Amino acid sequence: MNKKNVDFETLKTNLKYRLFYIMFVDLFNPTIYEGPLDDYIGNMKLSFGLIEKLSEENYDQYFPIISGPMEAQIKDYQKFCIPKKPIEEIGKFYYDNEEIFFSEEGKFNGAIEFKHIKDFFNSKNFLPQGLPDHALIGIKDNASAFFIEENFVLDDAFYFLGSAEKLVEFYSNKFGDSEVKWKNQDTQNIKNNICSNSRAAIQIFNNFVECFLNSIGYDYFSRNKDSLTSEQESILLKGKRPHRNYLSLKRKIVKVLDIVCSDESLKLRWNRDYPMSEPYTSFFEFTRQLRILLVHPGPVRQGMFQSPAEWYKKALGCGKICMEVSQDLWTRCYPEREFPEYLGFLDFDKNLKNAYKRVEI
Protein backbone atom coordinates (compact mmCIF):
# COMPACT_ATOMS: atom_id res chain seq x y z
CA MET A 1 0.00 0.00 0.00
CA ASN A 2 1.35 3.39 -1.03
CA LYS A 3 0.36 6.56 0.81
CA LYS A 4 0.58 8.60 -2.38
CA ASN A 5 -1.99 6.48 -4.22
CA VAL A 6 -4.82 6.43 -1.65
CA ASP A 7 -6.17 8.81 0.97
CA PHE A 8 -4.90 8.28 4.48
CA GLU A 9 -8.12 6.90 6.04
CA THR A 10 -8.49 4.34 3.23
CA LEU A 11 -4.88 3.28 3.74
CA LYS A 12 -5.45 2.92 7.46
CA THR A 13 -8.67 0.91 6.94
CA ASN A 14 -7.00 -1.41 4.45
CA LEU A 15 -4.12 -1.96 6.86
CA LYS A 16 -6.65 -2.96 9.53
CA TYR A 17 -8.35 -5.39 7.14
CA ARG A 18 -5.01 -6.93 6.22
CA LEU A 19 -4.40 -7.59 9.92
CA PHE A 20 -7.79 -9.28 10.18
CA TYR A 21 -6.94 -11.36 7.13
CA ILE A 22 -3.92 -12.69 9.06
CA MET A 23 -6.15 -13.45 12.04
CA PHE A 24 -8.65 -15.23 9.74
CA VAL A 25 -6.00 -17.53 8.26
CA ASP A 26 -4.52 -18.18 11.70
CA LEU A 27 -7.76 -19.92 12.65
CA PHE A 28 -7.19 -22.81 10.26
CA ASN A 29 -3.62 -23.75 11.10
CA PRO A 30 -2.56 -24.06 14.75
CA THR A 31 1.10 -24.49 13.77
CA ILE A 32 1.22 -20.93 12.42
CA TYR A 33 1.18 -19.54 15.95
CA GLU A 34 2.23 -21.98 18.64
CA GLY A 35 2.21 -19.74 21.71
CA PRO A 36 -0.53 -19.47 24.36
CA LEU A 37 -3.83 -18.15 23.03
CA ASP A 38 -3.83 -15.21 25.45
CA ASP A 39 -0.42 -14.11 24.11
CA TYR A 40 -1.71 -14.39 20.57
CA ILE A 41 -4.77 -12.26 21.29
CA GLY A 42 -2.55 -9.75 23.10
CA ASN A 43 -0.25 -9.42 20.10
CA MET A 44 -3.19 -8.93 17.75
CA LYS A 45 -4.67 -6.25 20.02
CA LEU A 46 -1.31 -4.51 20.14
CA SER A 47 -1.05 -4.48 16.34
CA PHE A 48 -4.62 -3.26 16.05
CA GLY A 49 -3.93 -0.52 18.61
CA LEU A 50 -0.89 0.68 16.65
CA ILE A 51 -2.95 0.88 13.48
CA GLU A 52 -5.68 2.87 15.27
CA LYS A 53 -3.05 5.35 16.54
CA LEU A 54 -1.49 5.77 13.10
CA SER A 55 -1.75 9.38 11.90
CA GLU A 56 -0.46 11.38 8.98
CA GLU A 57 2.07 12.97 11.32
CA ASN A 58 3.62 9.69 12.55
CA TYR A 59 3.02 7.72 9.35
CA ASP A 60 6.63 7.68 8.16
CA GLN A 61 7.83 6.52 11.57
CA TYR A 62 5.31 3.77 12.38
CA PHE A 63 3.94 2.48 9.08
CA PRO A 64 7.06 0.44 8.18
CA ILE A 65 7.11 -1.05 11.70
CA ILE A 66 3.49 -2.18 11.37
CA SER A 67 3.30 -3.06 7.69
CA GLY A 68 6.66 -4.79 7.15
CA PRO A 69 6.07 -7.87 9.37
CA MET A 70 2.42 -8.05 8.28
CA GLU A 71 3.24 -8.17 4.57
CA ALA A 72 5.87 -10.86 5.12
CA GLN A 73 3.31 -12.87 7.08
CA ILE A 74 0.64 -12.43 4.39
CA LYS A 75 3.04 -13.60 1.69
CA ASP A 76 3.85 -16.71 3.71
CA TYR A 77 0.20 -17.44 4.49
CA GLN A 78 -0.81 -17.31 0.83
CA LYS A 79 1.24 -20.46 0.22
CA PHE A 80 -0.85 -22.37 2.76
CA CYS A 81 -4.26 -20.75 2.32
CA ILE A 82 -4.67 -19.54 -1.26
CA PRO A 83 -6.99 -16.51 -1.41
CA LYS A 84 -9.73 -16.29 -4.03
CA LYS A 85 -10.50 -12.63 -3.33
CA PRO A 86 -8.52 -9.51 -2.41
CA ILE A 87 -6.86 -9.62 0.99
CA GLU A 88 -8.77 -6.56 2.22
CA GLU A 89 -12.14 -8.08 1.25
CA ILE A 90 -11.37 -11.28 3.17
CA GLY A 91 -10.19 -9.35 6.22
CA LYS A 92 -13.28 -7.13 6.11
CA PHE A 93 -15.52 -10.21 6.24
CA TYR A 94 -13.78 -11.41 9.41
CA TYR A 95 -13.88 -7.90 10.93
CA ASP A 96 -17.60 -7.48 10.16
CA ASN A 97 -18.65 -10.99 11.25
CA GLU A 98 -16.71 -11.75 14.41
CA GLU A 99 -19.85 -13.24 16.00
CA ILE A 100 -19.47 -16.22 13.68
CA PHE A 101 -16.12 -17.06 15.21
CA PHE A 102 -16.67 -16.22 18.88
CA SER A 103 -19.12 -17.45 21.50
CA GLU A 104 -21.16 -15.09 23.66
CA GLU A 105 -18.47 -15.44 26.33
CA GLY A 106 -15.86 -14.10 23.91
CA LYS A 107 -14.12 -17.44 23.41
CA PHE A 108 -13.33 -18.96 20.03
CA ASN A 109 -15.97 -21.35 18.75
CA GLY A 110 -14.64 -24.81 17.98
CA ALA A 111 -15.76 -24.70 14.36
CA ILE A 112 -17.48 -22.62 11.69
CA GLU A 113 -19.53 -23.59 8.65
CA PHE A 114 -17.64 -24.28 5.44
CA LYS A 115 -19.77 -21.74 3.58
CA HIS A 116 -17.88 -18.98 5.44
CA ILE A 117 -14.59 -20.20 3.98
CA LYS A 118 -15.20 -21.54 0.49
CA ASP A 119 -15.81 -18.19 -1.23
CA PHE A 120 -12.61 -16.69 0.16
CA PHE A 121 -10.03 -19.47 0.04
CA ASN A 122 -8.94 -22.41 -2.02
CA SER A 123 -8.94 -24.90 0.84
CA LYS A 124 -7.19 -27.79 -0.90
CA ASN A 125 -4.08 -27.45 1.31
CA PHE A 126 -5.92 -27.92 4.58
CA LEU A 127 -9.31 -29.55 3.85
CA PRO A 128 -10.56 -32.49 1.78
CA GLN A 129 -12.52 -31.54 -1.30
CA GLY A 130 -16.25 -31.96 -1.91
CA LEU A 131 -17.45 -30.68 1.47
CA PRO A 132 -21.01 -29.30 1.56
CA ASP A 133 -21.67 -25.79 2.80
CA HIS A 134 -22.99 -26.97 6.17
CA ALA A 135 -19.87 -28.97 7.07
CA LEU A 136 -18.22 -27.64 10.22
CA ILE A 137 -14.56 -26.67 9.91
CA GLY A 138 -12.40 -26.74 13.01
CA ILE A 139 -10.61 -23.58 14.10
CA LYS A 140 -7.69 -22.96 16.48
CA ASP A 141 -7.33 -26.10 18.65
CA ASN A 142 -9.56 -28.01 16.19
CA ALA A 143 -7.80 -26.66 13.10
CA SER A 144 -7.41 -29.04 10.14
CA ALA A 145 -10.40 -31.08 11.37
CA PHE A 146 -13.83 -31.15 9.77
CA PHE A 147 -17.14 -32.42 11.10
CA ILE A 148 -20.06 -33.68 9.03
CA GLU A 149 -22.62 -36.31 9.97
CA GLU A 150 -22.25 -38.64 6.99
CA ASN A 151 -18.50 -38.81 7.49
CA PHE A 152 -18.95 -40.01 11.08
CA VAL A 153 -21.55 -42.57 9.99
CA LEU A 154 -19.40 -43.90 7.15
CA ASP A 155 -16.34 -44.13 9.41
CA ASP A 156 -18.38 -46.11 11.94
CA ALA A 157 -19.66 -48.52 9.29
CA PHE A 158 -16.20 -49.28 7.99
CA TYR A 159 -14.79 -49.51 11.52
CA PHE A 160 -17.22 -52.29 12.39
CA LEU A 161 -16.65 -54.02 9.05
CA GLY A 162 -12.87 -53.79 9.51
CA SER A 163 -13.21 -55.12 13.06
CA ALA A 164 -15.24 -58.08 11.82
CA GLU A 165 -12.68 -58.81 9.10
CA LYS A 166 -9.75 -58.74 11.52
CA LEU A 167 -11.59 -61.14 13.83
CA VAL A 168 -12.32 -63.46 10.91
CA GLU A 169 -8.62 -63.45 10.00
CA PHE A 170 -7.58 -64.06 13.61
CA TYR A 171 -10.10 -66.86 13.99
CA SER A 172 -9.04 -68.58 10.77
CA ASN A 173 -5.32 -68.27 11.49
CA LYS A 174 -5.66 -69.58 15.05
CA PHE A 175 -8.06 -72.46 14.56
CA GLY A 176 -8.37 -73.20 10.85
CA ASP A 177 -10.85 -76.05 10.43
CA SER A 178 -10.06 -77.67 13.76
CA GLU A 179 -13.03 -78.81 15.84
CA VAL A 180 -11.46 -77.19 18.91
CA LYS A 181 -12.91 -73.87 17.74
CA TRP A 182 -16.41 -74.95 18.80
CA LYS A 183 -15.56 -76.18 22.27
CA ASN A 184 -14.83 -73.28 24.60
CA GLN A 185 -16.18 -69.90 25.61
CA ASP A 186 -13.22 -67.92 24.23
CA THR A 187 -13.81 -69.13 20.70
CA GLN A 188 -17.56 -68.62 21.13
CA ASN A 189 -16.92 -64.99 22.12
CA ILE A 190 -14.83 -64.45 18.99
CA LYS A 191 -17.62 -65.85 16.83
CA ASN A 192 -20.21 -63.70 18.61
CA ASN A 193 -18.06 -60.60 18.09
CA ILE A 194 -17.76 -61.32 14.36
CA CYS A 195 -21.54 -61.53 14.13
CA SER A 196 -22.10 -58.41 16.26
CA ASN A 197 -19.60 -56.29 14.33
CA SER A 198 -21.03 -57.51 11.02
CA ARG A 199 -24.62 -56.72 12.00
CA ALA A 200 -23.57 -53.28 13.29
CA ALA A 201 -21.79 -52.56 10.01
CA ILE A 202 -24.86 -53.59 8.00
CA GLN A 203 -27.19 -51.33 9.98
CA ILE A 204 -24.85 -48.36 9.80
CA PHE A 205 -24.13 -48.76 6.08
CA ASN A 206 -27.88 -48.63 5.46
CA ASN A 207 -28.15 -45.54 7.68
CA PHE A 208 -25.33 -43.91 5.73
CA VAL A 209 -27.23 -44.00 2.44
CA GLU A 210 -30.11 -42.00 3.90
CA CYS A 211 -27.77 -39.71 5.84
CA PHE A 212 -25.83 -38.99 2.65
CA LEU A 213 -29.03 -38.29 0.71
CA ASN A 214 -30.20 -35.93 3.46
CA SER A 215 -26.87 -34.07 3.33
CA ILE A 216 -27.18 -33.61 -0.42
CA GLY A 217 -30.69 -32.28 0.11
CA TYR A 218 -29.69 -29.89 2.88
CA ASP A 219 -26.74 -28.60 0.87
CA TYR A 220 -29.05 -27.86 -2.04
CA PHE A 221 -31.53 -26.15 0.28
CA SER A 222 -28.87 -23.92 1.85
CA ARG A 223 -27.75 -22.70 -1.57
CA ASN A 224 -31.19 -22.33 -3.18
CA LYS A 225 -33.67 -21.65 -0.37
CA ASP A 226 -34.91 -18.40 -1.88
CA SER A 227 -36.10 -20.18 -5.04
CA LEU A 228 -37.70 -23.29 -3.47
CA THR A 229 -41.41 -23.91 -3.00
CA SER A 230 -42.70 -24.77 0.48
CA GLU A 231 -43.21 -28.38 -0.63
CA GLN A 232 -39.65 -28.66 -1.95
CA GLU A 233 -38.29 -27.15 1.27
CA SER A 234 -40.29 -29.61 3.37
CA ILE A 235 -39.03 -32.58 1.35
CA LEU A 236 -35.39 -31.49 1.62
CA LEU A 237 -35.49 -30.61 5.32
CA LYS A 238 -38.08 -32.98 6.77
CA GLY A 239 -38.33 -35.84 4.28
CA LYS A 240 -42.07 -35.29 3.83
CA ARG A 241 -44.55 -33.17 1.96
CA PRO A 242 -46.40 -30.58 4.07
CA HIS A 243 -49.11 -32.17 6.27
CA ARG A 244 -48.31 -35.64 4.94
CA ASN A 245 -46.58 -38.73 6.30
CA TYR A 246 -42.82 -39.15 6.08
CA LEU A 247 -41.55 -40.48 2.78
CA SER A 248 -40.08 -43.95 2.52
CA LEU A 249 -36.43 -43.99 1.48
CA LYS A 250 -37.47 -45.10 -2.02
CA ARG A 251 -39.82 -42.14 -2.43
CA LYS A 252 -37.38 -39.74 -0.79
CA ILE A 253 -34.63 -40.65 -3.28
CA VAL A 254 -37.01 -39.95 -6.17
CA LYS A 255 -38.28 -36.68 -4.68
CA VAL A 256 -34.87 -35.29 -3.65
CA LEU A 257 -33.32 -36.07 -7.02
CA ASP A 258 -36.31 -34.49 -8.74
CA ILE A 259 -35.44 -31.25 -6.94
CA VAL A 260 -31.64 -31.39 -7.02
CA CYS A 261 -30.85 -32.85 -10.47
CA SER A 262 -30.61 -30.17 -13.14
CA ASP A 263 -30.57 -32.74 -15.95
CA GLU A 264 -33.95 -34.41 -16.47
CA SER A 265 -32.26 -37.55 -17.80
CA LEU A 266 -30.50 -38.05 -14.45
CA LYS A 267 -33.67 -38.04 -12.37
CA LEU A 268 -35.19 -41.35 -11.27
CA ARG A 269 -38.71 -42.41 -12.22
CA TRP A 270 -39.62 -45.68 -10.57
CA ASN A 271 -42.96 -46.84 -11.94
CA ARG A 272 -44.42 -49.34 -14.38
CA ASP A 273 -42.84 -47.65 -17.36
CA TYR A 274 -39.50 -47.04 -15.62
CA PRO A 275 -38.81 -49.95 -13.24
CA MET A 276 -36.09 -49.72 -10.61
CA SER A 277 -32.63 -50.72 -11.82
CA GLU A 278 -29.28 -51.54 -10.23
CA PRO A 279 -27.75 -50.78 -7.84
CA TYR A 280 -31.04 -49.77 -6.20
CA THR A 281 -32.78 -53.09 -6.86
CA SER A 282 -30.15 -55.03 -4.94
CA PHE A 283 -29.94 -52.40 -2.19
CA PHE A 284 -33.66 -52.38 -1.40
CA GLU A 285 -33.97 -56.15 -1.67
CA PHE A 286 -31.07 -56.49 0.76
CA THR A 287 -32.64 -54.07 3.27
CA ARG A 288 -35.98 -55.87 2.96
CA GLN A 289 -34.39 -59.24 3.68
CA LEU A 290 -32.38 -57.76 6.55
CA ARG A 291 -35.52 -56.37 8.18
CA ILE A 292 -37.12 -59.82 7.99
CA LEU A 293 -34.05 -61.36 9.61
CA LEU A 294 -33.73 -58.85 12.43
CA VAL A 295 -37.20 -57.70 13.42
CA HIS A 296 -39.52 -60.55 12.42
CA PRO A 297 -38.30 -63.54 14.41
CA GLY A 298 -40.06 -66.88 14.35
CA PRO A 299 -39.43 -70.60 14.67
CA VAL A 300 -39.38 -71.01 10.90
CA ARG A 301 -37.21 -68.06 9.93
CA GLN A 302 -34.51 -68.14 12.61
CA GLY A 303 -32.68 -65.47 10.61
CA MET A 304 -30.34 -64.47 13.40
CA PHE A 305 -28.93 -67.98 13.67
CA GLN A 306 -26.35 -67.69 10.91
CA SER A 307 -22.69 -68.48 11.05
CA PRO A 308 -20.07 -65.76 11.60
CA ALA A 309 -18.89 -66.32 8.04
CA GLU A 310 -22.41 -65.72 6.70
CA TRP A 311 -22.89 -62.52 8.71
CA TYR A 312 -19.49 -61.21 7.65
CA LYS A 313 -20.29 -62.01 4.00
CA LYS A 314 -23.56 -60.08 4.33
CA ALA A 315 -21.73 -57.07 5.84
CA LEU A 316 -19.17 -57.11 3.05
CA GLY A 317 -21.87 -57.22 0.39
CA CYS A 318 -23.89 -54.52 2.12
CA GLY A 319 -20.91 -52.16 2.27
CA LYS A 320 -20.20 -52.58 -1.42
CA ILE A 321 -23.78 -52.07 -2.58
CA CYS A 322 -24.21 -49.02 -0.32
CA MET A 323 -21.10 -47.45 -1.86
CA GLU A 324 -22.48 -48.13 -5.35
CA VAL A 325 -25.80 -46.48 -4.45
CA SER A 326 -24.00 -43.47 -2.95
CA GLN A 327 -21.79 -43.11 -6.01
CA ASP A 328 -24.86 -43.16 -8.24
CA LEU A 329 -26.62 -40.53 -6.12
CA TRP A 330 -23.57 -38.26 -6.28
CA THR A 331 -23.15 -38.71 -10.03
CA ARG A 332 -26.78 -37.82 -10.67
CA CYS A 333 -26.69 -34.75 -8.43
CA TYR A 334 -23.17 -33.53 -9.34
CA PRO A 335 -22.35 -34.99 -12.78
CA GLU A 336 -19.41 -32.62 -13.30
CA ARG A 337 -17.70 -33.27 -9.96
CA GLU A 338 -15.38 -35.99 -8.73
CA PHE A 339 -16.54 -38.25 -5.93
CA PRO A 340 -16.14 -36.45 -2.56
CA GLU A 341 -12.67 -36.68 -1.06
CA TYR A 342 -14.08 -36.13 2.44
CA LEU A 343 -15.83 -39.52 2.12
CA GLY A 344 -12.80 -41.34 0.76
CA PHE A 345 -14.15 -40.76 -2.76
CA LEU A 346 -16.90 -43.26 -1.84
CA ASP A 347 -14.32 -45.93 -2.63
CA PHE A 348 -14.99 -49.18 -0.75
CA ASP A 349 -11.39 -50.42 -0.66
CA LYS A 350 -9.93 -47.02 0.28
CA ASN A 351 -12.35 -46.56 3.19
CA LEU A 352 -11.80 -50.09 4.47
CA LYS A 353 -8.05 -49.59 4.36
CA ASN A 354 -8.41 -46.39 6.38
CA ALA A 355 -10.59 -48.23 8.90
CA TYR A 356 -7.81 -50.73 9.60
CA LYS A 357 -5.84 -47.88 11.21
CA ARG A 358 -8.59 -47.44 13.80
CA VAL A 359 -9.05 -51.15 14.34
CA GLU A 360 -5.35 -51.62 15.10
CA ILE A 361 -5.19 -48.92 17.80
N, C-alpha and C positions, 0 to 999 in steps of 0.2 A: 504494500500500500504506500502510495506516494502523496505526501501532504500537498503538493502542488496541483495534483490532478483532481482532488475532491475537497469539499469544504470540511472544516475541522470536525464538526459534530458527526458527519457521516463517517469520517475516518475513525473517530472514537467508537461509534456504534459498531462498525465492522470489526474493529479490534475486539470488542466485547463478544461479538458473535463467534469470532474465531477461537476465543478462549472456551466458549461453550461447546464448540465443535470438538475440541480436545476432550472436554469432560464427557461428551456423548460417546466418543469412541472408547474412552477409558472403561466404560461400563461393560464392554464385551470381551475384554481381555485382562484378567487379573494380573498377568505377568508384566503388564506395562508399568504398573505402579505397585510395588511390593511392600510398601511401608504400611503402618497402621492407618485405618480409615480416617481417624480423627486428624492425623497429620496431613493426609491428602486433602481433606476438606479445608483445613487451615491454609494450606498452600494455595488452593484455588481462590479462597476468600481474599488472601493477600494480593494475588494477581488481579482479581476483580477490583479490589480497593485502589490499586495503583492506576488502573485504567480510569476509574471514576475520578481520580484526582488529576488526571492528565489535563493540561491546559495549553493554550497556544504559547504561553510564556515559558513553560518548562518542557515543551515538546522535544526540543533538540536534546535535552539532557536525559529525559526518561524514556522516550519512545524506543530507542535502540535497546535499552535494558529490558523493556517489556516484550517487544516484538521479536528480537533476535532468537531467544530460546523457544518462543512459541512457534515461529516459522520452521525451525529445525525439527520440532516435535511433530508438527503437521506433516512435513515432508516424510518423516519416518512412519507416521501412522497410515499414510495413504498406501503404503506397501501392504499393510495388513488388512485394512478396511477401505476398499476402493470406493471413493465417492461417486455417486451418479449425478449429483447436483452441486452447485457452487458451495464452497465451504461456509460462507456467511448464511446461506439459506438453511443449511443443515443446523448450524449453531442457533439460528433464530428459532427453529422448531423446538429445540431442547429448552431454550430460554423461555419461550411462550407456553410450554406445556410441561412444566416441572411436576405438576400433579400426577402425571402418568408414571413418573419414576419414583416418587416418594409417597410414603404412607402419611396418614394424618398426623402421626407422631414425628414426622420429619426424617424418618429412617428410609433407606433405600428399600424399595420393593424387591422381592426375589426375582421377579421376571416381568417382562412386558410383552404385549402382543406383537407378533411378527409384522403385522401391517404397519407398525410405527417405524420399522427399519427398512423394509423392502424398497420403498420409493427413494431412499436416500443412499443406500449402500449396495454394492455387489457383495453379497455375504458368503461367497464361495470359499473364502479362506478360513471361515470360522463356523459355518453352519452347513448341514447337508442340504441339498437342493430338493425342491418340490414341496416345501412346507406350505400349508394353507395359512391364510391371514390370521386365523385365530390361534395358531400355535403360540405357546408361551416360550419366550427366549430368556434364558438366565442372564442376570446382570450381576456385576461385582463378584461376590463369593460363588455365585452359580454360573459365572461366565463360561461360555462354550457349551453349556447344556441347553437342551430344548425339551419341552414337555407338551405332549399331545396324546390324547386318549388312545387312539388306534395304535400308536407305537408301543405303549405299555401293554396293551392287549396282545399284540403280535409277539412281543418279547416273551410274555408269559406262556403263550401257546407253544412257542419253539423251545422254551426252557423245559416244559413238561415233556415234550416229545424227545428232546435231547436226553433228559433224565431217564426216560423209559428205554431209549436205545442203549445208553451206557449200562443200564442194569441187565438188558438182554445180552449184551456182549460179556459182561462179568459172569452172568449165569452160565452162558454157553462155554466160556473158557474154563470155568471152575468145575463144572459137572458133566459137560458134554451130554451123552445119552445115558449116563449111568443111572440106575434105579435109585441110588442114594439120594438123588435130588428130591424125591417125594417123601422122604422119611423123617424129616425133623423140622422144627419150628423155624429155624433160621432160613432154610430154603423156602419154606412156605411164605415167610415175610417178604423175601425177594420177589417171589411170584406175585404176591398181593401188591407190592409196590409198582411192579411193571404194569399191572392192570389199572391201578389207581392213577398213575401218571399218564397212561394212555387215554383213559376216559376223561381226565382233566384237559388234556391237550385237545381232544375232540370237541368238547364243549366250548373251549375258549376259541378254537379256530372258527367254529360256527358263529360265535359272538363277534369275532373280528369282522366278518363279512358285513354284518349289519352296522357295526361301529364305523367301518370305513365308508360305507354308503352314506351314513349320517354326516360324517365329516365333509364329504364331497358336497352334500346338500347345504350344510351350514356355510361352507366357504362360498358357495354360489350366492346364498342369501346375503351374506355380509357385503358382497361386492355389487349386488344388484337389487337391494331391498326397495329402492325407490321406484323400480319399474315392475315389481311383482304384484299380482292380484292377492287378495286376502286368502283365497283358496291355495294358491301356490305357496304363500308364506306358511300357512298351516301345515301343508304337506312336508315342506323342508324342515320346519322346526319341531313339529309335533308328530309327524308320521300319520296324519289323519286329515280328512277334509273337515271343514267347520261343522260342528254339531253332528258328526258321524263317528262310527267306531274306528278304532285304530286299524291301519292297513296291515295285512299280512306282509311278510317280507317279499313274497312274489309280487304283490300289487305295489308295494313301496318301490321296488326296483324299477318297475314300469313307469310309475308316476314321477319319480325323481329324475330319471333319464329323460322323460318327456319335457321336463322343465329345463334341465341343464344342457342337454345335447343341442348344439346349434345345427348339426347336420341331421336332417330327417331320416336319412338312410341308416344312421347309427342308433336310432331309438329302437326300443324293443316293443313288439306287438304280439303278445301271447294270446292267441285265440284260435278258432277253428281254421282260419285261413293262414295264420302264421303260428304254427305250433312251436313250443319251446325247443331249443336246440342246446347242444353242448357249449360250454361246460355246465350250464344251468340244470339240464336234465339230471345229470349224475349227482350234482350238489343237492338238489331238493329230494331226490330219491334217497340219498344217503341220510339226510336229516330226518326224513320220514321213518326210515328203518331204525335209526338211532332212537327216536322218540318211543317207538314200539318196544325196543329193548329196555329202555331205562325207566319209563313211567307207566308201562302197562304190563306188570308182572302177571304170571299165571303158571299153573302146573304144566301147561303144554308148551308155552313159549320158552321159559327159563333162559331169557336172553342174556342175563348177566353171567350165567355160568359158562363162560368161554375161556379158553386157555390164554395165558399171558401172550403167547405168540399171536393168537387171533386178535386180541385187543390191540397189540402193538401194530399189527398189520392194518387194522382199521384206522388207527391214529395217523399212520404214515400216509394212507390213501386220502384221509380227510384233509390233512395239511396240504397235500398237492392239489387237490381239487379246489380248495378254498383260495389258494394262490392263483389258480387259473381263472376263477371267477373274478377275483380282485383285479387281475391284469385286464380282463375284458371290460370291467366297469371303468377303469382308468382310461383305457384306449378309446372307449366310446365318448367319455366326457372330455378328455384332453388329447385328441388325436395327433396333435402336433408336438406333444411333450414326451420326454423320456419317462420311464417308470420312476416313481419317487425314490430318491436316494435315502430319504429319512426312514423309509420302510425296507431298506435293503434291496431296493429296486423290485420289490415283490418277488424276489428270486428265492425259491425254496431252498436250494443247496446253500446259498450264501447266508441266509438267515439261520439255518440249522448249524452251520459252521460257527457262526457268531455265538450261538447258544451254548456250544460246547465250553466256551470260556467261562460262562457262569456256572455250568454244571461242575466244572473241575475245581472251583474255588473251595 
